[in-house]
Amino acid sequence: MNQEKIGKFIAKCRKQRKMTQSELGEKLGVTEKSISNWENGRNMPDLSLFKPLCKELNISLNDLLSGEVVTEKEYQEKFEENIINTIDYSNKKIENRNNFIGLLLIFFGVLISITAVAIFPSESSWGAIYSVFGVIISLIGVSRFTKRLTYPKRLLCNFSYFLIFVALLMIIDYIGVVNIRQAPRFLLVKVTGENVIYYDTPFYDVVRCNVDKDDETFEVIKNQKYDRDNIDDFCK
């Protein structure tokens, strides 16, 4: 579908009908700028406007999509070609819309996760909840880009993205734990003893002894089993 050729044809027919861009736009319920964009080949009218546009310009749909007046001899050939071009154009337009929505979802998902980490205190469960929510939102966006793939490849891409995103969040969290000495956000269990808080995460554990005291200690250790009844033993 040659947008530039069709645009010039629209302009030619409009002038033959002695209409301004503003007048044609008013008849079709669109702005003068939209008409200008069509005639300059920057974009095409919406499919719903094809029929009323043809009516106002006194041309056939075949003429419009061909960008010229189609002779009776060429009519059938042009008609079939224009059907294929219109389907391709519609599919491309839908794909571009889906890609745009996908990018927005990815952007907002990442933004939600980063904001959650930055705003909520490390010991607040809301930080982890909103971070995971952001991952899910962005994953929905990624899934829009993988629709054309076969089901196994699509599943692999989406699952890989999910794992990478979660891994990055956990790495950022671990850096905060080690460098800033903050409580981990993504933990499995938090156990509080008399003078100790034990954080159990999927990959490491954190022990805080003498919490909120001058001699408080903060230690990152390997994952290990602990006895909830003897949690204070870690600080002896």
Helices and strands as residue ranges (DSSP letters): H 3-16, H 21-28, H 32-39, G 47-49, H 50-57, H 61-66, H 75-119, H 125-145, H 151-175, I 176-180, E 189-192, E 196-200, E 204-209, E 217-222, G 228-235
